[in-house]
Amino acid sequence: MTICHRLAGGESLRVICADAGMPDRATVFRWLDRNEEFRRRYALARECLAEDLFDEMREIADDTSEPIEHRRLRIKARRWMLTHLAPKKYRYPLT
């Protein structure tokens, strides 16, 4: 499923649905409500995105090529996203 692959790759649903040939967000939400298989794949894509964000945070922290303030801001933004994508697994504040 293209939508789920793109979500797992980090694209937002807004960006995906803005592309020509893609359904609008209302249609995706309707599919989520009515199609259990799509709902399962969508949830898995979001879980994959959360894991990728977690790995990316570690890479940002280890990369010393940019100022620490910039790295902190990038990590903070991803931490917020992570705690909202998978609140049961990643509670705020992350320790």
C-alpha positions as a Markdown table, in Angstrom:
| # | Residue | x | y | z |
|---|---|---|---|---|
| 1 | Met | 0.0 | 0.0 | 0.0 |
| 2 | Thr | 1.5 | 3.2 | -1.1 |
| 3 | Ile | 0.0 | 5.4 | 1.6 |
| 4 | Cys | 1.4 | 3.1 | 4.4 |
| 5 | His | 4.8 | 2.8 | 2.8 |
| 6 | Arg | 5.1 | 6.6 | 2.5 |
| 7 | Leu | 3.9 | 7.1 | 6.1 |
| 8 | Ala | 6.5 | 4.7 | 7.3 |
| 9 | Gly | 9.1 | 6.6 | 5.3 |
| 10 | Gly | 8.3 | 9.8 | 7.2 |
| 11 | Glu | 5.9 | 11.6 | 4.9 |
| 12 | Ser | 2.8 | 13.2 | 6.5 |
| 13 | Leu | -0.7 | 12.2 | 5.5 |
| 14 | Arg | -1.3 | 15.8 | 4.3 |
| 15 | Val | 1.6 | 15.6 | 1.9 |
| 16 | Ile | 0.7 | 12.2 | 0.6 |
| 17 | Cys | -3.0 | 13.2 | 0.0 |
| 18 | Ala | -2.0 | 16.4 | -1.7 |
| 19 | Asp | -0.3 | 14.3 | -4.5 |
| 20 | Ala | -2.2 | 13.8 | -7.8 |
| 21 | Gly | -3.8 | 10.4 | -7.9 |
| 22 | Met | -3.9 | 10.0 | -4.1 |
| 23 | Pro | -7.2 | 10.0 | -2.1 |
| 24 | Asp | -8.0 | 13.0 | 0.0 |
| 25 | Arg | -7.7 | 12.7 | 3.8 |
| 26 | Ala | -11.4 | 12.3 | 4.4 |
| 27 | Thr | -11.3 | 9.1 | 2.2 |
| 28 | Val | -8.3 | 7.8 | 4.1 |
| 29 | Phe | -10.1 | 8.4 | 7.4 |
| 30 | Arg | -13.2 | 6.7 | 6.0 |
| 31 | Trp | -11.0 | 3.7 | 5.1 |
| 32 | Leu | -9.5 | 3.7 | 8.6 |
| 33 | Asp | -13.0 | 3.5 | 10.0 |
| 34 | Arg | -14.4 | 0.9 | 7.7 |
| 35 | Asn | -11.4 | -1.4 | 6.7 |
| 36 | Glu | -9.7 | -3.4 | 9.4 |
| 37 | Glu | -6.8 | -4.5 | 7.2 |
| 38 | Phe | -6.1 | -1.0 | 6.1 |
| 39 | Arg | -6.3 | 0.2 | 9.8 |
| 40 | Arg | -3.8 | -2.6 | 10.8 |
| 41 | Arg | -1.4 | -1.6 | 8.0 |
| 42 | Tyr | -1.7 | 2.1 | 8.8 |
| 43 | Ala | -1.0 | 1.4 | 12.5 |
| 44 | Leu | 2.0 | -0.7 | 11.6 |
| 45 | Ala | 3.3 | 2.1 | 9.3 |
| 46 | Arg | 3.0 | 4.6 | 12.3 |
| 47 | Glu | 4.9 | 2.1 | 14.5 |
| 48 | Cys | 7.7 | 1.9 | 11.9 |
| 49 | Leu | 7.8 | 5.6 | 11.7 |
| 50 | Ala | 8.2 | 5.8 | 15.5 |
| 51 | Glu | 11.0 | 3.4 | 15.5 |
| 52 | Asp | 12.7 | 5.3 | 12.7 |
| 53 | Leu | 12.4 | 8.5 | 14.7 |
| 54 | Phe | 13.9 | 6.9 | 17.7 |
| 55 | Asp | 16.9 | 5.8 | 15.7 |
| 56 | Glu | 17.2 | 9.2 | 14.0 |
| 57 | Met | 17.3 | 10.9 | 17.4 |
| 58 | Arg | 20.3 | 8.8 | 18.4 |
| 59 | Glu | 22.1 | 9.6 | 15.1 |
| 60 | Ile | 21.4 | 13.4 | 15.6 |
| 61 | Ala | 22.8 | 13.2 | 19.1 |
| 62 | Asp | 26.0 | 11.4 | 17.9 |
| 63 | Asp | 26.6 | 13.8 | 14.9 |
| 64 | Thr | 29.0 | 16.5 | 16.1 |
| 65 | Ser | 29.0 | 18.3 | 12.7 |
| 66 | Glu | 26.4 | 20.8 | 13.8 |
| 67 | Pro | 26.0 | 23.0 | 16.9 |
| 68 | Ile | 24.6 | 21.4 | 20.0 |
| 69 | Glu | 21.7 | 23.8 | 20.1 |
| 70 | His | 20.6 | 22.8 | 16.7 |
| 71 | Arg | 20.8 | 19.1 | 17.5 |
| 72 | Arg | 18.8 | 19.7 | 20.7 |
| 73 | Leu | 16.1 | 21.4 | 18.8 |
| 74 | Arg | 15.9 | 18.7 | 16.2 |
| 75 | Ile | 15.8 | 16.0 | 18.9 |
| 76 | Lys | 13.1 | 17.9 | 20.9 |
| 77 | Ala | 10.9 | 18.0 | 17.8 |
| 78 | Arg | 11.3 | 14.3 | 17.1 |
| 79 | Arg | 10.8 | 13.5 | 20.8 |
| 80 | Trp | 7.4 | 15.3 | 20.7 |
| 81 | Met | 6.4 | 13.4 | 17.6 |
| 82 | Leu | 7.5 | 10.1 | 19.1 |
| 83 | Thr | 5.6 | 10.6 | 22.3 |
| 84 | His | 2.4 | 11.3 | 20.2 |
| 85 | Leu | 2.9 | 8.5 | 17.7 |
| 86 | Ala | 3.5 | 5.8 | 20.4 |
| 87 | Pro | 2.5 | 7.2 | 23.8 |
| 88 | Lys | 2.3 | 3.8 | 25.4 |
| 89 | Lys | 5.9 | 3.0 | 24.5 |
| 90 | Tyr | 7.5 | 6.4 | 24.6 |
| 91 | Arg | 6.1 | 8.5 | 27.4 |
| 92 | Tyr | 7.1 | 12.2 | 27.9 |
| 93 | Pro | 9.7 | 13.0 | 29.1 |
| 94 | Leu | 11.8 | 10.5 | 27.4 |
| 95 | Thr | 14.7 | 9.4 | 29.7 |
